[in-house]
Amino acid sequence: MTASSTPHSWQERFIQRYLLPSIAFAYVVAALWPACGLWLRSYSLTGGDVAGIGSATPVNLLLAALLFNTGLAVPLRDLFSLNNSVRVVSLGLSIRLTTGTLIILAALGMGLMFHGPLWDQILLGTILITIMPVANSSAGWAHHSEANVGLSMWLILISVLLSPWLVPGLLSLASWMTPAEMDASYQKLAQGYAGSFVMTWVIIPAVLGMGCRSLLMRHNYGDWKIVVKSVTYICLVLLNYANGSVSLPEVVRGGEGRLVSTSFLTATALCALLFAAAWVVGRLCRLTMRSRLSVMYSTAMSNTGVALVLSTTILPQAEALHLVVIFYTLLQHIGAGIVDQLDYCWRRVHLADSGRSLTNSSMMTTQPVSTTPSSERPTTQTGSQAAMMEPVAPNSKGS
């Protein structure tokens, strides 16, 4: 390792290790000292709305920077070199849509049994998380697990580009099966996402990022990667602090233990169900283990940054809705880490079983076994052996 690469390696390790604790700490600061976060949300750099695109607040600019970095992380050449791309990507997208639909139907079914403002907001939060675009961090987890990174990239790209139609449509559809008093909330979120908000602060920055990567960083993106990751880290922490400052102070002052516990349990159950449903559907579709892992990450990991900005801007009084999204932001990464560890343990067991089978076969053969030292034998690294190597660090673990 050269001396110049040492600081970059240290920064990458710091970001990978402390991103989730930093986000959790940002929520604590938001609950106790929300003034700066509220300023980030309310201060307009342009003095008001501009040409119908909304106000250029620091929060919206942070969101745009986050989506721009998402675009920078998409290598178009690698996307189009994915073998059987049309079939695999179509299947992966179908699994995400199918799983999301099942979860929405289950949530609506629960809504028929539980009533009240708290449950109505939690139901809305569950649906909002499920229909959000794929989180860009899912590609980082796919890389970390040696899964199908190209498939993850495709699902991120397609879900972002389709979200202006899918998100409002699904919200409007779900509003038909919810209490009448919640219909206005669903329609407000649908109109907010379908309008200039998503085009200005989500779609355009992501497309600009992809164009910048293709035109200006085609050959030297590696030199800029640590800068992109550092900016993403700062944007994520500030964005979660600003969004948390809307409802967390009221929760702390009110001491609403039932609200917090119910929101946490709902987010936990939703995360577990999405991971499990994606695994089952992927297995039924006979995807390879590598592609199945990518689909699991892409299905269960949603862009909660967009969801939190949208919900806190349009429905600032919906504390339960905000809490579900906040808890899910952290839990989806914990769930991804559990899936990654289970996959790693499974590969170790599989490698051990393969080694025992090879040993038994050698003992049963009538040919003499070579006594050449292992260091002098020609070897070929298999996929199972590669799985035992130190895992590659993920590209990002943002929301």
N, C-alpha and C positions, 0 to 999 in steps of 0.2 A: 504493500500500500504506500502510495506516495504521500509526501507531507501535505500536499495541497488537498488531497482527498479526505484527510483525517477530520477536519472540521465538518465537512458535509456528512460524513458517516455519523459523527456525534449528533448532529442536528436531526438526522433521520431517526436515529434511535430514540432521541428525546421525544420527537413528535409521536412516534409509534407507542411509546410507553406511557406518555403523560397526556395524550389527547382526551381520553375519557375522564380521567380525574380532573383535568382542566375544565371540561364542560360541566361536570358536577359541581366544582368549586364556583364556576360562574353562576350557577343557579342559586347557590348559597348566598353569594354576594348580591344577586338580584333581589333575593327575599329580604335582605337586611338593609341594603343601600341601593334603592332602585332609581334614585334621581338621575344619574348619568344615563341609565338605560332608557328612561322615559324621554330624556333629551334626544338621544339617538333616534328615537321613533318619531318625535314631533317636530324637530327642527328641519326646516326646508331650505335647501341650498339655493333654490330658485325663487323663494318667496311665495310659493303656491303651485297649483297645477300648471303643467306646461303642455299645451297642444293636446289635451285629453289623455296624456299618458300617466297622469298622477303626479304626486309630489316627489321630488328628488330628495328624499330623506336619507340620512346615513344608513338606515336599515335596508332600504331598497338598493342602495349602492353596494352594500356588503353582500346582499343576495345576488346581485348581478355579477360581482367579482367572483363569487363562489361558482356560479354557473359558467362563467368564462373559463375558470380553471378546469371545470369539468370538461368543457370542449377541448381545452389544451391537452387533456389526458387521453383523448380519443385518437389513436393512430389510424388514419383512414386506410393506409396500405395494409396494415395487419387485419383490419376489418374485412376487406375484400379478398384476402388470401385464405379466409377460413374455409376449410374443406366442407362440402355439402352445406354451404352457408344457408341457402334458402330453406331447405328442409329442417335443419337443426334450429335455426332462428325462428321459423314459423312454429315449430313444435314448442320451443321454449316460451314464446309469446302466448301461445294457446294455453299452456300450463299456467302461466301467471294470471291470465284472464279467467280461466276456469276456477283456479283456487280462490282468486279474489271474489268471484261471484258467489262461490259456496260460503265464504266467510260473511259476505254481506247478507245473504239469505239467513244464515244462522243468527247474525246480529239482529236482523229485523224480527226473527222468530222470538228471540229473547225479549225484544221490545214489546211484544204482545203480552208477555207475562209480568214485566216490571214497568211501573208507571211512576211519573213524577219528574220534576225538572232535572234532578241529578241524573237519573237514568237516561233521560232524553238527550242530555249533553254528552254523556258517555257513549251512547249509541252513535251520535253524530261524529264524535272523535274516532270511534272504531271504523266507521265507514270512510271518513276522510283519510285516515292513515292507509287504508287498504287500496284506495284508488289513486294515491299519489304516484308520480313517476318513480322509477327505480333509483335508489340512492347510488351516487357515484362510488361510494365506498364498497359496494358489492363487488366491483372489479378488483379492488385491492384484496378483499378476502379470497376471491377466486384465485388470484395470483399466489397468495399465501398458502392455499391448499393445493396448489398445482392442478387446479381445475381448468375448465375451458374458458380462458380469459376472453377470447374473441367473442364467444357467445354472450358473456356478461356485457361486453362493450356494445354489442348490437342491441341488447335488451334495454340498456340505459338510453341509447340514442333514439330508438323507436318510441319508447315510453315518453320521453321528453317531447318529441315532435308530435305525438298523438294526443298529448294531455290536454291541449285547448279544446278538444272535442270530447274526449272520454270523460274527463273529470266533471265538467258541467252536466253532461248527459246522464252520468250515473247518479250524480247528486239530485238532479231533477226527478229521475226515476225512483230513487229511494224516498223522496219526499212524499210520493203518493201513498206510501205504506207506513207513514209515521203520523203521530198526533197532529191535529190541525194547528195547534199553537206553535209547533216547530217548523211548519212549512216555510214560514218567512225566513228562518235561519238558513235552511237548505238553499232557498232561492237566492239569498244574498251571497252565500259562498259560491254558488254556481255562476252568478252574474259577475262576481269579482274575478273569478278565475278565467272566465270566458272573455272578459274585456281586455283592455289595454295592459292590465297588470302582468299577465303571463307572457304576452308578446314582448313587452318592453323589458321586463326584469328577469325573464327565464329563457325564452326561445332565442331572442336576438343575441344575448351574451353567449349562449352555448354555441350558436352557429358561428359567431365571430371568433370564439376560441378555437373551433375546429379549423376555420380558415387560416387563422394565425399560425396554428401548428403546421398546416400543410404548406403554406407559402413562405413563412419566415423561419420556422424551426424544424424543417424537415430533417436536417442532418445534425443539428446541435441541440435537440431538446434535452438530451442528457445533461448538458451544462446548465440548463435552466431549471431542471426538475426540482432541485432543493429549494429554489426561490419560489416556485409554484406551490410546493408543499408547505413552505413556511407561511406564505400569504393565505393559503387555505386554512391553516391552523388558526391564524389570527382572526380571520373572518368568521370561522365557526364559533370560536369562543365569544367574540363580541356579539355575534348574532344571537346566540343562545342567551347571553346576559341581557340583551335588550328585550328580547321576547319574554323572558322569564320575569322581567320587572313589571309586567302588566298585571299578572294575577298572583304571583307568589307572595308578595307582601300582604295581600288581603288574606291569603290562606294562613300565613304565619300569625297574623294578628287575631284571626278568628278562631284559631285552634281547632279547625274542623278535621278531626281525626278520621271520621267516617268518609269524608270526601277524599282525603289522601289515600286511605287504605283501599277504598273501592276503585279509585283511578289506577292505583298501582296493580291491584289484582287483575283488573280488566286488561291493562297493557301487557301484563305477564301472560295471561291466557291467550290473548291475540297473537303475541309473538310465537308462543309454542305451537298454536294451531296452524299458523302460516308456514312455519318450518316443516311441521309434520305433514300437512296437506300437500305441500310441494314435493316432499319425498315420496309420498304414496302415489301421487299422480305421475311423477317422473318414472317411478318403478313400473307402473302400469303401462306407460308408453315405451318401456324398454330402452330408456336412455342409458348410455354408459355412465359409470360412476362419476367420471370427471364432468360430464355435461349435467348430470343430476345435481351435483354440488353447486354448479353455477346457477342452475335454475332455482335451487333452494335459496341461495343468497339473494338473487334478483327478485324473487317473489316475496320474501319476508322482510327485506330491507327497503324501506320507503324513504323518499326525500322529505324527511320531517322538517328540514329547514324551511322549505316552501310552505308546508302545512302550518307551521307555527307563525310565520309572518302573515299568512292569509287569515288565520283564525283570530290572532290577536289584533289585527287591523280592522276586520269586519265585525267580529263579535268580541269586543274587549271585556265584556262582563261574564263570558262563559268560562268560569274558572275550571270546571270539571273537564271541559273540552281541552283546555290548555294543558292541564295536568296529565291527561292521557297521552298527549303528544310528547310532552316533556319526558315522561317515564319511558315511553317507547323509544325515544332517541337513544337512551342509554341501554335499554334492554335488548334492542336488536343487535347491538355489538356483542353483548354478553352471549346471546343466543348463537351468533356466528362463531364466537370463540369456542363454545361448547361443541358445535357441529364440527369445527375444524379439529378439535382434540379427539373426538370420537372417530373421525375418519383416520387420523394419524394412528390411533390405537388399533383400529381395524387392520390397517396396512401392516403394522408390526406383527400382529397375530398371523396374518396371511403369510408374511415373509417367514415367520418361525415355522408355520406348518409346511411351507414349501421346502425349508431347509431340512426338516425331519424326514419328509418324503424322499428328498435327494439322498440323505444319509442311509435310509433303509434300502433304497435301490442300489447304492454302492456296496452295502454289506451283502446283498443277495447275488451280485454279479459274480461270474466265475473269472473275470479278467482282473489282473492285479491293478490296484489303485496306485496312481502316480504318487511318488514320494517327493516330487519336485516342490521346493518351498513355494508358498503362495506368492511371495514377492517376486519369483522368477517366472510365474506362469502368465501367459497372456490372458487377460480378462476382458469381458464385455459387461458394462453396467446395465442391468435390467431395470425395468420400471419399478419393481419392488425394491431393489437396492437403492434406486434414486430416492424413493420415498423415505429412506432412513437418513438421508442427508439433512443438514441443517436447513429448515424451511426458509424460503426466500421472503424477505420482508415485504409486506403489502405496500402498494403504491400510495394508498391513502385510506384513512378510516374516518372520513367525515360523515356527516349525516346525509 
